[in-house]
Amino acid sequence: MDLTTLLQAQRAAFQAELPVSAEVRRDRLTRAIRMLVENAEFFCSALSEDFGHRSREQSMLTDVLASVRTLKHARARAARWMRPERRPLQFPLGLLGARAEVHYQPKGVVGVIAPWNFPVNLSMGPLAGVLAAGNRAMVKMSEYTPATAALFETLTPKYFDSAELSFVSGGPEVGRAFAALPFDHLIFTGATAVGRHILHAAADNLTPVTLELGGKSPTIIGRSANIAQAAERIAIGKLMNAGQICLAPDYLLVPDDKEEAVIGGLRTAASTLYPRLLDNPDYTSVLGERHHVRLSGYLEDARAKGGEVIEINPADEDFAASNGRKMPLFIVRNPTDDMAVMQDEIFGPVLPVKRYGHIEEAIEFVNGRDRPLGLYYFGQDAAEERQVLERTISGGVTVNDVIFHISAEELPFGGIGPSGMGAYHGQDGFKTFSHARAVYRQPKIDVAKLAGFKPPYGPATAKAIARELKV
């Protein structure tokens, strides 16, 4: 079935089904959960095949279990989220018996374009809100994770009719055709450059779009921070999935007198977490040769421009002789603005460390760049923390750790500016994929006459105007 025919079939089925009951929504969420739970090992194997090697435990935690948790959260709350919201009315309408409500209706068919770095979580996660809101969905998987995409295409028909939920795959041409479909909503997760093309494609159909992009998420370490703790938490976040996370700490801003301690802490933490890398099942490979070449190019560029590149290789392994694409953590000291590592989203195990003198310098540095998807602050100084939070703007913030704000299901997850638009997760996701429909109920009394809105205009009208024309 071609994409247009599939969309038409889903839209026709959606229209015929209205209204979409809470029971139907819960059933679809349950089937999505079953698909993941009953095939968890198959998904982990497919992910490892696509990456060249990916930790089974990491895939379980970050893709399978994270998705199941999100879907269960939506299933438990969908009926409550569906309830109409009573809204207050201005005087005198409320006193006269009028009522105002917001009804959350499903939009119809939602398109989901998933990325390659967490292809299960970032397809099934949005579907929690999509299905809870009563929609149907088409999901375009990344061509860079073909095994995972093929598994979804094989499994989904066992749990869903194609008019409820379908997965499709293909290269750039399919991606362009998918983005150009007249969906009722489209959500894209991926690179900022691609997001611009998605927005242009959706504009022709006036399709509302949620863009979850990336950018360079900064980590500010305050002088009051527990350095050992901060270094360990940063290392965990940076090395998970080999740094291939849109929310990974992209660069560090450290006090000039703490740089050595921070780098030493990172070395200790990385070596403790991953004492070996090449044969370590816990450590993930960089996906694809093109990303390996790109990251290696960043390091060459940094060296050529005067940066000091520190390789954290605790077992002194020979990565050059390896047939795989695993990379150790590389720290770049003295990064300059003209280096690629300070311009591009890194998306790999490379971490620039930049010094600052006063916290105002760190804030100014962050504000001089595109607004990031995430921002992280480590420290125990409440006034400094408040200063960082009030004077910077980012999609989200985690204090004294990294990435964790995405795991709080009732916090909206999204970017701002070049890091994205719109948000989802929890009830915010339900609302993103719903149409908030205003419903006003007029009482039997002649409100227009009492309010002075009914011609012929007279004294009541003059009083109504005079009453409102006050400062």
Disulfide bonds with the S-S distance in Angstrom:
none
